[in-house]
Amino acid sequence: MKRLEPDKIDLIVYDFDGVMTDNRVSLTEDGLESVVCNRADGLGVDLLRRAGIPQIIISTETNNVVRARACKLGLEALHGVPDKRKALVDYCEERGFELRRVAYVGNDLNDLDAMQCVGFPVSPADGHAAVRALAYLVTRAVGGAGVVRELADELLASEERRREFPDGGPRRFAETIRRELDEAARLRTAMMNDPTTIEAVETMARTVVKSLRSGGRVIFAGNGGSFADAQHLAAEFVGRFMRERAPLAGICLGTNASTVTAVGNDYRFDDVFVRELRAVARKDDVFIALSTSGNSGNLITAIDAAREIGVHVFALLGKGGGRIARLVPGLVVPSDNTARIQEMHITFGHILCGLVDLMMSDRQQDAA
């Protein structure tokens, strides 16, 4: 259902029969007419009045029923109107209302001309097909069954949403969610269709497997969110990924807070990874650095040391790859959005874990 926003509406106009009534009429033998109205509509009118929204009835009927109900509701009523559009236009011009900011609630063909000139035409659920087709909003209620009350509830609920979410509310949030998901999906598709990406991940996996089979280990490092990803991936090796197997040697640099703070305090922050790497790394191990910018000084220092030792080095990068991309092979996510880059890093980290499991399993089967 479309939303009506109260800050966009300066006037509400009601047809009478078929909106405030069910369009039926009773006649006495003296020719007096009577209709049945809904008390809920009366409360709806009152709620809208308290909200400061002017309301008026425009009806073609000439009997006293319209006048009596309007009086009861405290509404101005134009009744016995042959041309509703002209009456509406004249009324708005006299009182300074803009038609584009008017809501008109009508149900039948004699309302069409008037409804076509306002910004927000509204129809009851049982309105004429042409009226419903034109309507900005079709209520769930039929004529005489609380149309005005439903309209009031909708407008007041919209006002409450607007106060609660001044920046656009749930609708804007939904658009943001869809936009973020679309951006993530497009990035994944682009990398899926890039042969160099596929080749880089496969090369990394084969190098890791070769090192593990010869007694080596896989060492991860990163800063901030990338540090969390590095821990995550090391855990997948030591524990398990998607299948049961023996633990694999996975290490994440920087997980010992005492080491990090001691080295950072006694030396410099750029040394927090390199000291630990020199302590644990051996020739033909694998070092995988994670950096969204590719310019982290402590990772560059560790990479230089790893290459000096004879460790195979790869990197998961973003934002063009930075300085690290010029030092070692790896994978550069083609995005400047840190969140998207980190999402792709953990995706490719999981793919790497899966490939390692698969290759190690194939080797075990071949040996059997």
C-alpha positions in Angstrom: 0.0 0.0 0.0 1.3 3.5 -0.9 1.9 5.8 2.0 0.3 9.2 2.5 2.6 11.7 4.3 0.8 14.3 6.4 3.4 17.0 5.7 2.4 16.8 2.0 -1.3 17.3 2.5 -2.9 20.6 3.3 -6.6 19.6 2.8 -8.7 16.5 2.7 -12.0 16.5 0.7 -14.6 13.8 1.2 -17.4 12.7 -1.1 -20.3 11.7 1.2 -22.3 8.7 -0.2 -20.1 5.7 -0.9 -17.3 7.1 1.4 -19.0 8.0 4.7 -21.9 5.7 3.9 -22.3 2.3 2.2 -24.1 4.1 -0.7 -27.5 2.8 0.4 -30.4 5.0 1.4 -33.7 4.3 3.3 -36.9 6.0 2.4 -39.9 6.6 4.6 -43.4 6.7 3.1 -43.2 10.5 3.4 -40.1 10.5 1.2 -37.6 11.2 3.9 -34.2 9.7 3.4 -31.8 8.2 5.9 -28.4 6.6 5.7 -26.1 4.7 8.0 -22.8 6.2 9.0 -19.8 4.7 10.8 -18.9 6.1 14.2 -15.3 5.2 13.6 -15.2 7.8 10.8 -16.3 10.4 13.2 -13.3 9.7 15.4 -11.1 9.7 12.3 -12.3 13.2 11.5 -11.6 14.3 15.0 -8.1 12.8 15.0 -7.3 14.6 11.7 -8.6 17.8 13.1 -6.4 17.5 16.1 -3.5 16.9 13.8 -4.2 20.2 12.1 -5.4 19.0 8.7 -8.4 20.9 7.3 -11.3 18.7 6.0 -14.4 19.4 3.9 -17.3 17.4 2.4 -18.3 18.0 -1.2 -21.5 16.2 -2.3 -24.0 16.4 -5.1 -26.8 15.4 -2.7 -29.3 18.1 -1.9 -31.1 16.5 1.1 -30.5 17.4 4.7 -28.7 14.2 5.5 -25.3 15.6 4.3 -25.9 18.8 6.2 -26.8 17.0 9.4 -23.8 14.6 9.3 -21.4 17.5 8.5 -22.8 19.4 11.4 -22.4 16.4 13.7 -18.8 16.1 12.6 -18.0 19.8 12.7 -17.1 19.9 9.1 -17.8 22.4 6.4 -20.0 20.9 3.7 -20.6 22.0 0.1 -23.7 20.0 -0.9 -26.0 20.1 -3.9 -22.9 20.6 -6.0 -23.4 19.8 -9.7 -19.8 20.2 -10.7 -17.4 18.9 -8.0 -14.3 19.8 -9.9 -15.3 23.5 -10.2 -16.4 23.6 -6.6 -13.1 22.2 -5.5 -11.0 24.4 -7.6 -12.9 27.6 -6.5 -12.7 26.5 -2.9 -9.0 26.0 -3.0 -8.4 29.3 -4.9 -10.4 31.2 -2.3 -8.5 29.7 0.6 -5.0 29.4 -0.9 -4.8 25.6 -1.0 -2.6 24.1 -3.8 -4.4 21.3 -5.6 -1.3 19.2 -5.7 -1.4 19.1 -1.8 -5.0 18.0 -1.6 -6.3 14.5 -0.9 -9.8 13.8 -2.4 -11.7 10.7 -1.2 -14.2 9.6 -3.8 -15.9 6.5 -5.0 -17.8 7.0 -8.2 -17.7 8.4 -11.7 -18.9 11.8 -10.6 -15.8 12.2 -8.5 -13.3 11.5 -11.3 -12.9 15.0 -12.7 -12.2 16.4 -9.2 -9.9 13.5 -8.3 -7.9 14.0 -11.5 -6.9 17.5 -10.5 -5.5 16.8 -7.0 -2.2 15.4 -5.8 -3.6 12.5 -3.8 -6.8 10.8 -5.0 -8.1 8.1 -2.6 -10.7 5.4 -3.3 -12.5 3.0 -1.0 -12.0 -0.6 -1.7 -15.4 -0.9 -3.4 -15.0 2.3 -5.5 -15.7 2.2 -9.2 -13.0 0.5 -11.3 -12.1 3.8 -13.0 -11.8 5.5 -9.6 -9.6 2.8 -8.2 -7.4 2.9 -11.2 -6.8 6.6 -10.8 -6.3 6.5 -7.0 -3.0 7.1 -5.4 -4.3 5.0 -2.4 -7.1 2.4 -2.3 -8.2 1.8 1.3 -8.8 -1.7 2.7 -12.2 -0.5 4.0 -15.3 -0.3 1.8 -17.5 2.8 1.8 -19.3 3.2 5.1 -17.0 0.8 6.9 -14.4 3.1 8.3 -12.7 4.7 5.2 -12.1 8.0 7.0 -10.8 6.3 10.1 -8.4 4.1 8.1 -7.1 7.3 6.3 -6.6 9.0 9.6 -4.8 6.1 11.1 -2.5 5.9 8.0 -1.7 9.6 8.1 -1.0 9.7 11.8 1.1 6.5 11.6 3.1 8.2 8.8 3.6 11.3 11.0 4.8 9.0 13.8 7.2 7.3 11.4 8.4 10.7 10.2 9.1 11.9 13.8 10.8 8.6 14.7 12.8 8.5 11.5 13.5 12.1 10.4 16.0 10.9 7.8 13.5 9.0 5.8 12.5 6.1 7.9 12.0 2.5 6.9 11.5 3.3 3.2 14.9 4.9 3.0 16.5 2.2 5.1 15.1 -0.4 2.7 16.5 1.4 -0.3 19.9 1.6 1.4 19.9 -2.2 2.1 19.0 -3.0 -1.5 21.7 -0.6 -2.8 24.3 -2.2 -0.5 23.4 -5.7 -1.5 23.4 -4.7 -5.2 26.8 -3.2 -4.9 28.1 -6.4 -3.2 26.5 -8.6 -5.8 28.0 -6.6 -8.7 31.4 -6.8 -7.2 31.3 -10.5 -6.7 30.1 -11.0 -10.3 32.9 -8.8 -11.7 35.5 -10.8 -9.8 33.9 -14.1 -10.7 34.3 -13.2 -14.4 37.9 -12.0 -14.0 40.4 -14.8 -15.0 43.3 -13.2 -13.1 41.2 -13.4 -9.9 40.5 -17.1 -10.4 44.2 -17.8 -11.2 45.4 -15.9 -8.2 43.3 -17.8 -5.7 44.2 -21.2 -7.3 47.9 -20.3 -7.2 47.6 -19.3 -3.5 45.8 -22.5 -2.6 48.4 -24.7 -4.4 51.3 -22.9 -2.7 49.6 -23.3 0.7 49.0 -27.0 0.2 52.6 -27.6 -1.0 53.9 -25.9 2.1 51.6 -27.8 4.5 52.5 -31.1 2.9 56.2 -30.4 3.5 55.7 -29.5 7.2 55.3 -25.7 6.7 52.7 -23.4 8.1 50.3 -20.6 6.9 50.8 -17.3 8.6 48.1 -14.5 8.5 48.3 -10.9 9.5 46.2 -7.7 9.2 45.0 -4.6 11.1 41.6 -3.8 12.5 38.9 -5.6 10.6 41.5 -7.4 8.6 43.1 -8.6 11.9 39.8 -10.2 12.8 39.7 -11.8 9.3 43.2 -13.1 9.8 42.3 -14.7 13.1 39.2 -16.2 11.5 41.1 -17.8 8.7 43.9 -19.1 11.0 41.2 -20.7 13.1 39.7 -22.5 10.0 43.1 -24.1 9.4 43.7 -25.2 13.0 40.1 -26.3 13.7 38.3 -27.4 10.6 36.5 -25.8 7.7 33.8 -27.8 5.9 35.1 -31.4 6.5 36.7 -33.4 9.2 40.5 -33.6 8.9 43.7 -33.3 10.9 44.5 -29.8 12.2 46.6 -27.7 9.8 49.3 -25.3 10.9 47.6 -21.9 10.8 49.0 -18.8 12.7 47.7 -15.3 13.1 50.3 -12.7 14.0 49.4 -10.2 16.8 47.0 -12.4 18.8 49.3 -12.2 21.9 48.5 -8.8 23.4 51.6 -8.8 25.6 53.8 -9.3 22.5 52.1 -6.6 20.6 52.2 -4.0 23.4 55.7 -4.8 24.4 57.1 -4.5 20.8 55.0 -1.5 20.1 56.3 0.2 23.3 59.9 -0.9 23.1 60.3 -0.5 19.3 57.6 0.9 17.1 54.2 -0.1 15.8 55.6 -1.0 12.4 57.5 -3.8 14.2 54.6 -5.6 15.9 54.3 -8.2 13.2 57.9 -8.5 12.0 59.3 -9.5 15.4 56.8 -12.3 15.8 57.2 -13.4 12.2 60.9 -13.7 12.5 60.4 -15.8 15.6 58.0 -18.4 14.0 58.5 -18.3 10.2 60.7 -20.7 8.3 61.7 -21.1 4.7 58.8 -22.2 2.4 56.1 -21.2 4.9 53.3 -19.1 3.5 52.6 -15.5 4.7 49.2 -14.0 3.7 48.8 -10.3 4.5 45.4 -8.7 4.5 45.1 -4.9 3.9 42.2 -3.0 2.5 44.5 -0.1 1.6 47.7 -2.0 0.7 49.8 0.6 2.6 50.0 -0.7 6.1 53.5 -0.1 7.4 53.7 -3.0 9.8 52.6 -5.4 7.0 55.2 -4.0 4.6 57.9 -4.5 7.2 56.8 -8.1 7.8 56.6 -8.8 4.1 60.2 -7.6 3.6 61.3 -9.9 6.4 59.3 -12.9 5.0 60.9 -12.6 1.6 64.3 -12.4 3.2 63.6 -15.6 5.1 62.3 -17.4 2.0 58.7 -17.4 2.9 56.1 -17.4 0.1 54.1 -14.2 0.4 50.7 -13.3 -0.9 48.3 -10.5 -0.1 44.6 -9.8 -0.1 44.2 -6.1 -1.0 41.8 -3.4 -2.1 41.8 0.3 -3.3 44.2 -0.4 -6.1 46.6 -2.5 -4.1 48.7 0.3 -2.7 52.4 -0.3 -2.0 52.0 -3.9 -1.1 50.7 -4.8 -4.6 54.0 -3.7 -6.0 55.9 -6.1 -3.6 54.1 -9.4 -3.7 51.5 -11.3 -5.8 47.9 -11.6 -4.6 44.4 -10.5 -5.1 43.2 -6.9 -5.4 39.5 -6.3 -4.8 38.4 -3.6 -7.4 36.7 -1.3 -4.9 37.4 1.7 -2.7 34.7 0.7 -0.2 36.4 -0.8 2.9 33.3 -2.9 3.9 33.0 -4.4 0.4 36.7 -5.1 0.3 36.7 -6.9 3.7 33.6 -8.9 2.6 35.5 -10.1 -0.5 38.6 -10.9 1.6 36.7 -13.3 3.9 34.9 -14.8 0.9 38.2 -15.6 -0.9 39.6 -16.7 2.4 36.8 -19.2 2.7 37.3 -20.3 -0.9 41.0 -20.8 -0.1 40.2 -22.9 2.9 37.8 -25.1 0.8 40.4 -25.5 -1.9 43.1 -26.5 0.6 40.7 -29.1 2.2 39.9 -30.5 -1.2 43.5 -30.7 -2.4 44.7 -32.2 0.9 41.9 -34.8 0.7 42.7 -35.7 -2.9 46.4 -36.3 -1.9 45.3 -38.5 1.0 43.0 -40.5 -1.3 45.8 -40.9 -3.9 48.1 -42.2 -1.1 45.5 -44.8 0.0 
